[in-house]
Amino acid sequence: MTAAVTLRPAVVTDARTLAALNRFVHDPHLAQRPDYFKPTEAEDVAAWFASLLSRPTTASFIAEADGGPVGYVLALVSEHPENAFRRSRRWCEIDQLAVDPRWRRHGVARHLLERVLADAHARGLTDVELGTWAFNDVGQATFRRLGFTPRMIRFERRA
């Protein structure tokens, strides 16, 4: 794993590639919370990615090394109108970040997140947000190391 990592924008024809990489983020979530997440079919996941990638409010980038994909990030532009309680806002929501376990701790996540931050800046967005499950200690440590700070904590109570 001495090859340099390169990034490129994901396009609709990358939907199957993203679906294959998605297992690196979905499988641990499914293992931890099978009550919330469900097993997926590759074709369904690819169709979901293709639908998102065709929208101008989606930004996705693929990290490649050693001649193949090793990770990706999926970000969405989100908007909420003003209401009686909150101001209107427009921001970039990082929906998914996945890195092949063999390529973790090689700067892939950092490069992907930096690319999303640059894309958000180019779109005139100053706020970039992401969510993570409470069980994802590794992800939380990574996000903190890369300058993200918690803003809200969500609780649940299960019967």
Secondary structure by P-SEA (a helix, b strand, c coil): ccbbbbbbbbcccaaaaaaaaccccaaaaaaacccccccccaaaaaaaaaaaaacccbbbbbbbcccccccbbbbbbbbbccccccccbbbbbbccccccccccccaaaaaaaaaaaaaaaaaccccccccccccaaaaaaaaaaacccccbbbbbbcc
